[in-house]
Amino acid sequence: MEGVSQDEVRKVSKMPISSALKYASLTSFLAILIVICGLILPSNLVIPVEGATKADWNPRSFWFSPWGKSGVHKGIDIFAKEGTPVISACSGFVVSADSNGNGGNVVSILGPKWRIHYYAHLKSIKVIVGEFVRQGSEVGTVGTTGNASGKAPHLHYAIITQIPYIWNYRSEKHGFDRMFFLNPHELLIR
């Protein structure tokens, strides 16, 4: 087994059945407790661009179609001057901080309720993978990287849930994806 030492395997294999069951029960209990704690953490978000207001994005752009290569717009674009600080909308752990094709320079943060907060088109990245960031901490700067090249500087902000919201399913194209992408506009204006 990868990641488990032979000594640990020997210890568990020599355990009496009742001890092994207690160990498995405790491990299962802790895993369930961690999941539940993640779900009940409050998720009051702040606008992830310093100084921005709800007037800086189009509230109807979420799930707008047609939208480039992706077909639909799975987030909102918050427009700001290039280099404006992008801040974490919530506290969480940085799970990705790199460059990809369409998103350009991107940061993904695992926040409350097991949601991934995705920040794209960044000019610069100011965090590293594994880092814990507090709400309002700078994670990068507004830019035009990826498929935003040649367009007005903006932050593409999306929220992805790890637990599908089945009531959001639609029978249309990309309707399955809709269960996993939450409307940032609705969550930011609460």
C-alpha positions as CSV (number, residue, x, y, z in Angstrom):
1,M,0.0,0.0,0.0
2,E,1.3,3.4,-0.9
3,G,1.7,5.9,1.9
4,V,1.4,3.3,4.7
5,S,4.5,1.9,6.3
6,Q,4.9,-1.8,6.8
7,D,5.1,-1.2,10.6
8,E,1.6,0.3,10.5
9,V,0.3,-2.6,8.4
10,R,1.8,-5.1,10.9
11,K,0.2,-3.2,13.9
12,V,-3.2,-3.2,12.3
13,S,-3.0,-6.8,11.1
14,K,-2.0,-8.0,14.7
15,M,-4.9,-6.0,16.3
16,P,-7.8,-8.1,17.7
17,I,-10.9,-7.8,15.5
18,S,-12.7,-5.7,18.1
19,S,-9.8,-3.2,18.2
20,A,-9.7,-3.1,14.4
21,L,-13.4,-2.4,14.3
22,K,-13.0,0.4,16.9
23,Y,-10.2,1.9,14.9
24,A,-12.3,1.8,11.7
25,S,-15.3,3.2,13.5
26,L,-13.3,6.1,14.9
27,T,-11.7,6.8,11.5
28,S,-15.1,6.8,9.8
29,F,-16.6,9.0,12.6
30,L,-13.7,11.6,12.2
31,A,-14.1,11.6,8.4
32,I,-17.9,12.3,8.7
33,L,-17.3,14.9,11.3
34,I,-14.8,16.7,9.0
35,V,-17.3,16.7,6.1
36,I,-20.1,18.0,8.3
37,C,-17.9,20.7,9.8
38,G,-17.0,21.9,6.3
39,L,-20.7,22.0,5.4
40,I,-21.8,24.1,8.4
41,L,-19.1,26.7,8.2
42,P,-20.6,30.1,7.4
43,S,-20.0,31.3,3.9
44,N,-20.5,35.1,3.9
45,L,-18.5,36.3,0.9
46,V,-16.8,39.5,0.0
47,I,-16.5,40.9,-3.5
48,P,-13.1,39.4,-4.6
49,V,-11.8,42.6,-6.3
50,E,-10.5,45.4,-4.0
51,G,-12.8,48.4,-4.3
52,A,-15.3,46.7,-6.6
53,T,-19.1,47.0,-6.2
54,K,-21.9,45.0,-7.8
55,A,-22.0,47.7,-10.5
56,D,-18.6,46.2,-11.8
57,W,-20.2,43.1,-13.2
58,N,-23.2,42.1,-15.3
59,P,-25.6,40.1,-13.0
60,R,-27.0,38.3,-16.0
61,S,-23.7,37.0,-17.3
62,F,-23.7,33.8,-15.2
63,W,-24.7,30.9,-17.4
64,F,-25.0,33.2,-20.4
65,S,-24.9,31.3,-23.7
66,P,-23.3,31.2,-26.2
67,W,-20.0,32.0,-24.5
68,G,-16.8,31.2,-26.4
69,K,-15.3,27.8,-26.4
70,S,-16.9,26.8,-23.1
71,G,-20.4,27.2,-24.5
72,V,-21.8,29.0,-21.4
73,H,-20.3,31.5,-18.9
74,K,-19.8,29.6,-15.7
75,G,-19.1,32.6,-13.5
76,I,-19.1,36.4,-13.6
77,D,-16.5,38.9,-14.9
78,I,-15.7,41.6,-12.4
79,F,-14.1,44.5,-14.3
80,A,-11.3,46.6,-12.8
81,K,-8.1,48.4,-13.7
82,E,-5.2,45.9,-14.5
83,G,-3.1,45.2,-11.4
84,T,-6.0,45.9,-9.0
85,P,-5.7,43.4,-6.0
86,V,-7.8,40.3,-6.2
87,I,-8.8,39.2,-2.7
88,S,-10.1,35.9,-1.4
89,A,-13.9,36.0,-1.2
90,C,-13.7,33.6,1.8
91,S,-11.2,31.9,4.0
92,G,-9.8,28.6,2.8
93,F,-7.0,26.5,1.4
94,V,-5.3,27.2,-1.9
95,V,-5.7,24.0,-3.9
96,S,-4.4,25.4,-7.2
97,A,-2.2,28.4,-8.2
98,D,-0.9,28.0,-11.8
99,S,-1.6,28.8,-15.4
100,N,-4.0,27.0,-17.7
101,G,-5.2,27.6,-21.2
102,N,-8.4,29.5,-21.1
103,G,-8.2,30.8,-17.6
104,G,-4.6,32.0,-17.9
105,N,-3.2,32.6,-14.4
106,V,-5.6,31.0,-12.0
107,V,-6.1,30.4,-8.3
108,S,-8.5,28.0,-6.8
109,I,-9.4,28.1,-3.1
110,L,-11.3,25.4,-1.2
111,G,-13.7,27.3,1.1
112,P,-16.6,26.7,3.4
113,K,-19.3,24.2,2.3
114,W,-16.6,22.4,0.3
115,R,-16.9,25.0,-2.5
116,I,-14.0,25.8,-4.9
117,H,-13.6,29.6,-5.5
118,Y,-12.0,30.0,-8.9
119,Y,-10.2,33.2,-9.8
120,A,-9.0,33.5,-13.5
121,H,-7.2,35.8,-15.9
122,L,-4.9,37.1,-13.1
123,K,-1.9,39.2,-14.1
124,S,0.0,37.8,-11.1
125,I,-0.5,35.1,-8.5
126,K,0.4,36.0,-4.9
127,V,-0.3,32.6,-3.1
128,I,1.0,29.0,-3.2
129,V,-0.7,25.7,-3.1
130,G,-1.4,24.5,0.4
131,E,-1.5,28.0,1.9
132,F,-4.4,28.9,4.2
133,V,-5.8,32.3,3.2
134,R,-8.1,34.5,5.2
135,Q,-11.1,36.3,3.7
136,G,-9.8,39.5,2.2
137,S,-6.2,38.3,1.7
138,E,-4.6,39.2,-1.6
139,V,-4.4,36.2,-3.9
140,G,-3.4,37.9,-7.2
141,T,-4.1,40.9,-9.4
142,V,-6.6,41.6,-12.1
143,G,-5.3,40.9,-15.6
144,T,-5.9,39.7,-19.1
145,T,-4.3,36.3,-19.3
146,G,-5.7,33.2,-21.0
147,N,-8.7,33.8,-23.3
148,A,-9.1,37.3,-21.8
149,S,-6.0,38.5,-23.9
150,G,-7.0,41.6,-25.8
151,K,-10.1,42.2,-23.7
152,A,-10.8,44.7,-20.9
153,P,-9.0,43.6,-17.7
154,H,-11.2,41.6,-15.4
155,L,-11.4,38.8,-12.9
156,H,-13.4,35.8,-13.9
157,Y,-14.9,34.5,-10.6
158,A,-16.7,31.1,-10.4
159,I,-17.9,29.0,-7.5
160,I,-17.9,25.2,-7.9
161,T,-19.7,23.0,-5.4
162,Q,-18.3,19.5,-4.7
163,I,-21.8,18.3,-3.7
164,P,-24.2,18.5,-6.7
165,Y,-27.3,20.7,-6.4
166,I,-29.6,18.4,-8.2
167,W,-32.4,20.9,-8.3
168,N,-30.2,23.0,-10.6
169,Y,-30.1,20.3,-13.3
170,R,-31.6,21.3,-16.7
171,S,-32.2,19.0,-19.7
172,E,-30.4,21.5,-22.0
173,K,-26.8,21.4,-23.2
174,H,-24.5,21.9,-20.2
175,G,-27.5,21.3,-17.9
176,F,-25.6,18.6,-16.0
177,D,-22.7,21.1,-15.3
178,R,-25.3,23.5,-13.9
179,M,-25.6,21.3,-10.7
180,F,-22.0,22.1,-9.8
181,F,-21.6,25.8,-10.7
182,L,-23.3,28.3,-8.3
183,N,-24.2,31.8,-9.3
184,P,-21.5,34.1,-7.7
185,H,-23.8,37.2,-8.2
186,E,-26.5,35.7,-5.9
187,L,-24.0,34.7,-3.2
188,L,-22.1,38.0,-3.3
189,I,-25.1,40.3,-2.9
190,R,-26.6,38.5,0.2
